[in-house]
Amino acid sequence: MQFFVEKDSVVREIWGKGDTILFIFAGSAAEFALNKAVDWLYFTGRLPADPLGRLFSTVAYARQIVFSPLEAANKTIDKMAHIHAGVEAKRGAKIPDWAYRDVLFMLIDYSIRSYEVLERELTLSEKAEVFDVFYRVGYRMGLQGLPQTYEQWLISREEHLQQDLASSHYTQDLFKQYQKHLGNIRYRLLLEAQIMVVPDRVKQLLGFRKISLISPLLQSYKVSRYLKLDWFLKSVILPDAYKKQIKDLDQAPA
């Protein structure tokens, strides 16, 4: 049986670990708030009303693609495209292709950055593998203007960071929603995790310092995984209502 992502791919390793996924979406949450098309995420009201629920919903789609046979993964991608088309119909406007590309670029970049923070540096071929998986997602969705190679993507990614991000009232409101839903302590942890993975351009726009205060604790956390204590730490980081979803992140979707 052919799978969308081969069973020995590093992409499965990245998306099969809960802590890596949490870092991916910590970084994405920061950058989403700066995206010039973030108003689309406010149109349905789902993101500001339940940012954590939105996170786990997005995770579920991404992981379904990564761990599914080719045909099932393509159906999931088609479903995502259909949902977005419905939002466009309700608003009477089209989500710009560059906004779709930006989301794909975030998934590529933060998959690589998060794994390298928590595990090891990826090889060039492994980074190209990550790019290829999400390139095929974008291609299936019919996106235009996608870079064809990882090397081309590096250039496009830098252009995106310079051209498509800006601090706005949406930025401020979204971070207020993160704080409201997480509480002060968890919100501070989110900010420190974001500092560890986001590019310098994102740090600059959000007024982040360069070094995270929790960087010195990272080695201790890695040890906790070997001692099977990481589940406890992850449950501390996110609210009780999401304990099952957190636990499920360390398992491949059925």
C-alpha positions as CSV (number, residue, x, y, z in Angstrom):
1,M,0.0,0.0,0.0
2,Q,1.3,3.4,-0.9
3,F,1.3,6.1,1.8
4,F,1.4,9.8,1.4
5,V,4.5,9.8,3.6
6,E,6.8,6.8,3.6
7,K,6.9,4.9,6.9
8,D,10.7,5.5,7.4
9,S,10.4,9.2,6.7
10,V,11.7,11.8,9.2
11,V,8.4,13.6,8.7
12,R,6.6,10.8,10.5
13,E,9.1,11.1,13.3
14,I,8.6,14.8,13.6
15,W,4.8,14.6,13.5
16,G,4.6,11.5,15.7
17,K,6.0,13.3,18.8
18,G,3.7,15.5,20.9
19,D,6.4,17.9,22.2
20,T,7.6,18.6,18.6
21,I,4.1,19.3,17.5
22,L,3.5,21.6,20.4
23,F,6.6,23.6,19.4
24,I,5.4,23.7,15.8
25,F,2.2,25.3,16.8
26,A,3.8,27.6,19.3
27,G,5.8,29.0,16.5
28,S,2.9,29.0,14.1
29,A,0.7,30.7,16.7
30,A,3.2,33.6,16.9
31,E,3.5,34.0,13.1
32,F,-0.2,33.6,12.5
33,A,-0.8,36.7,14.6
34,L,1.4,38.7,12.3
35,N,0.2,37.5,8.9
36,K,-1.4,40.2,6.8
37,A,-4.2,37.7,6.0
38,V,-5.0,36.9,9.6
39,D,-8.4,38.6,9.2
40,W,-9.5,35.5,7.3
41,L,-9.0,33.5,10.5
42,Y,-11.2,36.0,12.3
43,F,-14.0,35.8,9.8
44,T,-15.5,32.6,11.1
45,G,-14.8,33.6,14.7
46,R,-13.4,30.2,15.5
47,L,-9.8,31.2,16.1
48,P,-10.3,34.0,18.7
49,A,-13.1,32.1,20.4
50,D,-11.1,28.9,20.9
51,P,-7.4,29.1,19.8
52,L,-6.5,25.8,21.5
53,G,-9.4,24.0,19.9
54,R,-8.3,25.4,16.5
55,L,-4.8,24.2,17.2
56,F,-5.8,20.6,17.8
57,S,-8.2,20.7,14.8
58,T,-5.4,21.8,12.6
59,V,-3.0,19.2,14.1
60,A,-5.6,16.5,13.4
61,Y,-5.7,17.3,9.7
62,A,-1.9,17.5,9.4
63,R,-1.4,14.2,11.2
64,Q,-4.1,12.5,9.2
65,I,-2.2,13.4,6.0
66,V,1.2,12.4,7.3
67,F,0.1,9.0,8.6
68,S,-2.5,8.0,6.0
69,P,-2.4,5.9,2.8
70,L,-2.2,8.1,-0.3
71,E,-5.8,7.9,-1.3
72,A,-7.1,8.7,2.3
73,A,-4.5,11.6,2.6
74,N,-5.7,13.1,-0.7
75,K,-9.3,12.9,0.5
76,T,-8.3,14.8,3.7
77,I,-6.5,17.5,1.6
78,D,-9.6,17.8,-0.7
79,K,-11.8,18.2,2.4
80,M,-9.5,21.0,3.7
81,A,-9.8,22.7,0.3
82,H,-13.6,22.3,0.4
83,I,-13.8,23.9,3.9
84,H,-11.8,26.9,2.8
85,A,-13.9,27.3,-0.4
86,G,-17.0,27.4,1.9
87,V,-15.5,30.2,3.9
88,E,-14.6,32.1,0.7
89,A,-18.2,31.7,-0.5
90,K,-19.6,33.1,2.8
91,R,-17.3,36.1,2.7
92,G,-17.7,36.7,-1.0
93,A,-14.0,36.9,-1.6
94,K,-11.1,34.5,-2.3
95,I,-8.3,33.8,0.2
96,P,-5.1,34.9,-1.7
97,D,-2.8,32.1,-2.8
98,W,0.1,33.8,-1.0
99,A,-1.8,33.3,2.3
100,Y,-2.2,29.6,1.6
101,R,1.5,29.4,0.7
102,D,2.4,31.2,4.0
103,V,0.6,28.5,6.0
104,L,2.5,25.8,4.1
105,F,5.7,27.6,4.6
106,M,5.1,27.8,8.4
107,L,4.5,24.0,8.6
108,I,7.7,23.4,6.7
109,D,9.8,25.8,8.7
110,Y,8.5,25.0,12.1
111,S,8.6,21.3,11.5
112,I,12.3,21.7,10.9
113,R,13.0,24.3,13.6
114,S,11.1,22.4,16.3
115,Y,12.7,19.1,15.6
116,E,16.2,20.7,15.6
117,V,15.4,22.4,19.0
118,L,14.2,19.2,20.6
119,E,16.2,16.5,18.8
120,R,19.1,17.1,16.4
121,E,20.1,19.0,13.3
122,L,18.4,17.7,10.2
123,T,20.4,16.9,7.1
124,L,19.8,18.8,3.9
125,S,18.0,15.7,2.4
126,E,15.8,15.4,5.4
127,K,14.9,19.1,5.2
128,A,14.1,18.6,1.5
129,E,11.9,15.7,2.6
130,V,9.9,17.9,4.9
131,F,9.5,20.4,2.1
132,D,8.4,17.8,-0.4
133,V,5.5,16.5,1.9
134,F,4.0,19.9,2.3
135,Y,4.7,20.9,-1.3
136,R,2.5,17.9,-2.4
137,V,-0.2,19.1,0.0
138,G,-0.2,22.5,-1.6
139,Y,0.0,21.1,-5.1
140,R,-3.1,18.9,-4.4
141,M,-4.9,22.0,-3.2
142,G,-4.2,23.7,-6.5
143,L,-2.0,26.5,-5.1
144,Q,-0.2,28.6,-7.6
145,G,3.4,29.9,-7.4
146,L,4.8,27.2,-5.2
147,P,8.6,26.8,-5.1
148,Q,9.7,23.6,-6.8
149,T,12.6,22.7,-4.5
150,Y,13.8,23.2,-1.0
151,E,16.5,25.6,-2.2
152,Q,13.8,27.7,-3.9
153,W,11.6,27.5,-0.9
154,L,14.4,29.0,1.3
155,I,14.3,32.1,-0.9
156,S,10.5,32.3,-1.0
157,R,10.3,31.8,2.8
158,E,12.6,34.8,3.4
159,E,10.6,36.9,1.0
160,H,7.4,36.0,2.8
161,L,8.9,36.9,6.2
162,Q,9.8,40.4,4.9
163,Q,6.7,41.1,2.8
164,D,3.7,39.3,4.3
165,L,4.1,40.0,8.1
166,A,3.0,43.1,10.0
167,S,2.0,43.9,13.6
168,S,-1.7,44.9,13.7
169,H,-4.7,45.1,16.1
170,Y,-5.3,41.5,15.2
171,T,-1.8,40.6,16.5
172,Q,-2.6,42.2,19.9
173,D,-6.0,40.7,20.1
174,L,-4.8,37.2,19.3
175,F,-2.2,37.2,21.9
176,K,-4.8,38.4,24.4
177,Q,-6.9,35.4,23.5
178,Y,-3.9,33.1,24.0
179,Q,-3.4,34.6,27.5
180,K,-7.1,34.4,28.3
181,H,-7.4,30.7,27.3
182,L,-4.0,29.6,28.8
183,G,-3.8,31.6,31.9
184,N,-0.8,33.8,32.9
185,I,1.7,31.0,33.7
186,R,1.0,28.9,30.7
187,Y,0.9,32.0,28.5
188,R,4.4,32.9,29.7
189,L,5.6,29.4,28.8
190,L,4.1,29.8,25.4
191,L,6.0,33.0,24.8
192,E,9.3,31.4,25.9
193,A,8.7,28.4,23.6
194,Q,7.9,30.8,20.7
195,I,11.2,32.7,21.3
196,M,13.0,29.4,20.9
197,V,11.6,28.6,17.4
198,V,10.5,31.7,15.5
199,P,12.8,33.4,13.0
200,D,14.5,36.7,13.9
201,R,12.0,38.7,11.7
202,V,9.1,37.4,13.8
203,K,11.0,38.2,17.1
204,Q,11.6,41.7,15.8
205,L,7.9,42.4,14.9
206,L,6.6,40.9,18.2
207,G,9.3,42.6,20.4
208,F,10.7,39.3,21.6
209,R,14.1,39.1,23.1
210,K,16.7,36.9,21.3
211,I,17.2,34.2,23.9
212,S,14.4,32.2,25.7
213,L,14.5,32.0,29.4
214,I,13.7,28.3,29.3
215,S,16.6,27.4,26.9
216,P,18.7,26.3,29.9
217,L,15.9,23.9,31.0
218,L,15.8,22.2,27.6
219,Q,18.3,19.5,28.4
220,S,16.5,18.6,31.6
221,Y,13.3,18.2,29.6
222,K,15.1,15.9,27.2
223,V,16.2,13.8,30.2
224,S,12.6,13.7,31.4
225,R,11.5,12.0,28.2
226,Y,13.8,9.1,28.9
227,L,12.4,8.9,32.4
228,K,8.9,9.0,31.0
229,L,8.1,12.2,32.9
230,D,7.5,14.3,29.8
231,W,3.7,13.5,29.9
232,F,3.5,15.2,33.3
233,L,5.3,18.2,32.0
234,K,3.1,18.5,28.9
235,S,0.0,18.2,31.0
236,V,1.2,21.1,33.1
237,I,1.8,23.2,30.0
238,L,-1.7,22.9,28.6
239,P,-5.1,23.0,30.4
240,D,-6.8,19.9,31.8
241,A,-9.5,20.0,29.1
242,Y,-6.9,19.0,26.5
243,K,-5.2,16.1,28.3
244,K,-6.6,13.5,26.0
245,Q,-5.6,15.5,22.9
246,I,-2.1,16.0,24.4
247,K,-1.7,12.2,25.0
248,D,-2.9,11.4,21.5
249,L,-0.2,13.5,20.0
250,D,2.3,10.8,20.8
251,Q,0.4,8.2,18.8
252,A,-0.1,7.8,15.1
253,P,-3.7,8.4,14.0
254,A,-5.8,5.3,13.5
